[in-house]
Amino acid sequence: MLIKRRYLPSLGSFATFEVAAKHLSFTLAGNELNVTQAAISQQIRGLEKSLGVTLFIRKHNSLELTFDGQRLLTAVSGGLDKICDAINDINAPSDLPMITCSGTNAAIAFWLKSLVDRFRSERPDVRFVLLASDEDDTLRNFDEVDLSLICGNERCEVGENLRYLFPDIVQPVCSPDYLERHGPFPDPLSLGQADLLDLHRKHWTSDAIGWHPVTWDDWFRANGLDVPHLSPIMISNNYPLLVNAAIKGEGIVLGWHHLVRSLLDEGALRTLFDAPLRVDRGYYLKVNRASLDKPHVQEFIDFVLTDLAASEQGHQPRGVAMGDIL
């Protein structure tokens, strides 16, 4: 007779059977399971009735397993061992440490990812979860998120849970190929007829951003220029899309200093001249205090801050302040 899984007797009755078979005594089985001998006997009879076989030969002062009982004991013991192993695997901590970070699409793709790659070259056992979104402002508050990249006013109070990283500075960048084909661009005025790539104002109203816009109009005004009828060849609310277009030689984009730094170092992008625009806000690293006890979290924080300190030595453009033109 084939028994469908949904009609099997309860797992509890199989566990009781295993204990009774181990002791070959309903009394000793009852003592181990903290129930009466009569309860054990009744459960075994119910199991035998459900299966339609006799599991024990009941003698005057002892029990013996029948052939069917021996077969069932082998199967039950193996099955319960596998269940226990699976539960242990589920509850066991991960063998590899994991660090979860969140931030905007651009901050994760263009800044944090390069740091993660270099950190993992030294610590390949550490895994990372990178949560990127311009729309979801709640990522920073998830319990599982260890570190969050956020942007705010530079007067934000820093401390144990909020580490200041760098100011918001932008300057024009393009690919070497575009510069060779359309340059030179010796000064800000020379960009008036260039192929400009600009961020749509929708980008700045995203829930995870919500900052005052910085556009080509702002950059030109900061450099004392009034360029009427400015018409960028491409406008998008997706900053990575614009940067990739610039890398492919399609035009000039305002490059956020720390977001495009690795691309400048690699030679994928180049600055045109020294005319950065500094915005009155900065990037911060929000630390989940509960995460400081996790393996390698503090080590990664120190790695990030040390890398920033090294890169800023003589490498930080000052620029005109956005507050001077607003």
N, C-alpha and C positions, 0 to 999 in steps of 0.2 A: 504494500500500500504506500503510495507517494503522499507525503504530507506537505502541503504548501506552507511556506514560511509564516504567513499571517495566521495560520492555525496551530502553530507550535505551542506547547505549554509554556508557561512563563519562565523566563531565565532564572527567576528565583528558585523554582523547583529543581532546575538542573544543578544550581549551586548547592542546594540542600542534598541532592543525590550524591554529588561529588564528596561532600563531607562525610555522609553516611557510608559511602563506599570506602573511603580512606580508613575509617575506624572499624568498619564492619560491625557497627553497633549504633542503634538508634539512640540509646541513652547517652553515649559519648558525643554523638553528633548534636544532640540537644544541649549538652553542656557547653559545647563550643559555640553554638549559635544562640545560646541563652534562651532557649525555648524548651518545652516539655518533650519527653520521649513520645508521648501520644501525638503531639503536633507533628513531629518528624515522621512518625509512622503513617499518619493520615496524609501528609503531603506526598510521601513515596507511593502510597496506594493510588492517590489521584494521578500521579505521573504514569504509573503502570497502566491505569485504565485509559489514559489519554493515548498512550503509545500502543496499547493492545498487546503488551508483552509482560512477562515476569522478570524483574530485575534482580531480586534477591531470593535465595533459598532460605526460608526461615526455619531454623532449628530451635531446639529447646533453649539453649543458652548462647546461641551464636547466629551469625549470618554468613552466607556465602553468595558471591556474585554469580549469576547465571552467565551463560555464554553471551546472551544479549546485553546483560549488565556490564560485562567486561568491554564489549565493543562500545557501548554508550559512554563508559567512563573514559576510555581513550579519547573519544571525540569531544566530550565535554571539557576534559582537562586541557586539551589543546586549544579549544575555542576560547575558554576563559583566560588562558595565558595570553592569547593574541589580543583579546579585549584589553587586558591589563597593560600589555606592551603599547597598544595604541594610545591609551589614556596617558601613560607616562610620556610618550612622545609629544602629545598635545600639550601637556602641562610643563614639559621641560623647557627651560630658557633656551633661546636661540644660540647656536654655537658661535655665530658671528655677530659682533656688535653692530648696531644700526643707529644712524643719526638722521633725524627727520628735520628738514628745513623748508621754510615757505618764503614767498616773495612774489613780486610782480614778474610777468613773463620776461621782461628785459633784464631785470636784476638777476634772475636765476640763470637765464641762458647766456648772458654776456659777461657776468661778473663772478657769480658764485660757482658756476660749473667749472671754470678753469681752476679755481682754488680746490675744489673737490678732487679734480683729476690729479693735481700735484700732491695733495694730501694722501690720496690712495696709492700713489706711486711709492710712498714710504710706508703706508699702512694698508696693504691690499686686503687685509682681513676685515676692514671696516666697510659696511654697506651704507649707502645713503638713499633716502627717499626725498625727492625734490618736488615740492608742491608749488606750482606756478599758476597764478591767476591775477588778472587785472580787475576782475569783477567780484571775487569772493574775499571780502575784508575780514571774514571770521576765521580764516585759516590760522592766523597768528594765535588764536585763542584755543585751538584744539589741544587737548591734553597730550596727544602723541607728538605734537610739534615741539622740537627741542629748541630750535633757533629760527627767528623770523627777521627778514630784512624789511624795514619800514622806512618811510620818508616823513619828516616832520620839520617844524620850525626849529632852527638851531638853538633856540633857548629852551628846548626840552630838557627836563632834569635827567641827567645821566646818573647811573649808579650801578649797583650789582646786577640789576635786571635789564638795563638799557645802556648799551655801549655805543658811543659816538664813533662812526666810521670815517665819513668823508663828506665834504660839502658838495652841493649840486653845481657843477660847472659844465658849460657847453661851449663847443667851438666847432667851426665847419671842418668836415673831413670828407675825403673822397678816395677812390681807388687810384693807385699809380697810373693805371691805364687811362682813366678819365682825365687825370691831370695832364698826361702827355698829349692826349688828343685835343683837349679844349683849353689848356692853360697857356701861359701862366696866369695865376690869380694873385697879383702882388699885394692887394689891399681889399678891405671890405667893399669899396665901391665897385671893384671889378666883378663882384658876384651878381650885380644887378641883372645881367643877361644870362646867367648860368642856369643849368638845369637843376632846380632845387627840389628836394624831397622834404615834405613837411608833415608834421603830426596833426591829425584832425583834432578839433577841440573836444570831440566825443571821447578821445583817449583820456583827457584830463578830468572828465566827470565820472570815470569808472569808480566803482565803490572802493576798490583797493588802492585808488590813487587820490582822487579828489583834491588835487593841488592846483595852484594858479598856473595857467598855461604858459609855456615858453615856446614861442613860434619864431619864424624868420623875421616877422615884423618887429618882435621884441629885440632880436639880436641886432638888426639894422639900426633901430632907435638907440640902443645902448652904445653903438659906435658912431652916433651923431649923424646918422643918415636917414632921410625920409625917401623911401623908394615907393612911389605911387604905383598902383595897379600891379602889385606883386602877384605872379601867377605860377606857383610851383607846378612842375610837370606831373607830380604824383603826390597825393595826400592820402594818408591812411591812419587809422587809429591803432594800427599794429606796428610798434616800433621795430621789432626784429625784422619784419618784412621790409621796412625802409632801409635798415642797415644792410640787409642782404642785397637789396637793389643797388646800394652804393658800392658794395664790394664787387658787384658784377659790372660796374662802370656805367650805371645808368644816370648818375647825378651826384649832387653834393647834399649831405645830410648834416644836421646839427648833432654832433657826437657828444654824448654825456661822458665826461672825462674818464670815469672809472669803468663805465660800461664798454667803452671801445678801446680801453688801454691795451688789452691783450691783442686786439686786432691791429693796433698801431705797432706794437712790439713785433708782431709776425710779419708786418709789411703789407697786410691786406688792405689797410687804409693809411692815409697820410693826412696830416694837418696842412692847411694851406698857408697860414701865417699866424702870428701870435696875436689873436684878438678874442680871448675867451670871455664868456659872460658868466658871472657868478651870481647864483640865485640865493636868496635869503632863506635857505633851508638845507638840511643835510640828511644823509642816510644813517640809520641806526641799526644796531643788532639787538633785537629783543631776545632775552634768554629766559627760558622756562626754568625757574629755580629748581623745580623737582628733577630736572634733567641733569643737573650738575653731578649727581651721583652715578649717572650712567657712564659706562666705559667710553673713553676717548672724547666725550663732549667738551670738557674743559681743554683738552689737548687741541681739539680743532679750533676752539675759540682763540687760544694762544697763537695757533698757527696763522689764523686770519689776521689778528692784530699785528703780529710780527711782520707778516708780509706787507701789510699796509704801511707800517712804519718805515720799512726798508724802501718801498717804492716811492714814498713821499719825499725822501731826501733829495732835494734839488729837482724834483720832478713835478711839483704841484704848481700849475699856472694860477696866478692871482686873478687877473681879469677885472673888468668893470663890474660893479655890483648891480643886481637887478633892482634893488631898492632905490638906486639913483635915478631910475627911469620910470618907476611906477608912481 
